[in-house]
Amino acid sequence: MANRILIIEDEVKIARFIELELVHEGNTVDKAHDGREGLDKALSEDFDLILLDVMLPKLNGLEVLRRIRMEKETPVIMLTARDAVMDKVSGLDAGADDYITKPFAIEELLARIRVALKKRGNAVSTTHTMEIKGVVLDEDRHEVTVNGEIVELTNREFELLHMLMRNKNIVLDREKLMNEVCGYDYIGETNIIDVYVRYLRTKIDDKYGIKLITTVRGVGYVIKDN
Ligand code: CA
């Protein structure tokens, strides 16, 4: 990997354990043991990635994340307590790239770090295209193609697909999708999203025999890249 990583974690043993593994993988590691110190380091130095615990003394992890995001786009993976669903949701809303639940296997953490770094690398690439399961979305051309064939989409269908592809592997709820696709001032039923998903499935999934958009019962939708 060979990246510069900041660990903000007050549990010294956990921080030390992660540090050893990351250094072993060839990374350079810096640590902070409270939210205030972590924020200072995150803002004053440049890291490739930050591992951020939620429950921290002095300044909690979500607040640290919010303040980092006001100035920087450094990839952040949140470390959350088991079943702290709200922390996960708030973390992602506040701009976290991913989260991992404690206790975790170090292999899983390393895998998530790789994904977060890669995702960020792709985001700053100059092409502005993304591809999942043969479906290519070109942001600059505002165009979607499958096997080189242009798929005619309305603006809202395009925005919905864009949002799901941009957040691949993350389940998005209907409200969030609606805000993005229809705008925050839209007044209407969230099931409008179901309608657009149906249109997209007709135009892409059915036509090309792809299983692109997955329904997550009672929650929303996700596009998985595998
Ligand atoms: Ca903690």
Boltz pocket constraint, residues with backbone or C-beta under 6 A from the ligand:
constraints:
  - pocket:
      binder: B
      contacts: [[A, 9], [A, 10], [A, 11], [A, 53], [A, 54], [A, 55], [A, 56]]
      max_distance: 6.0
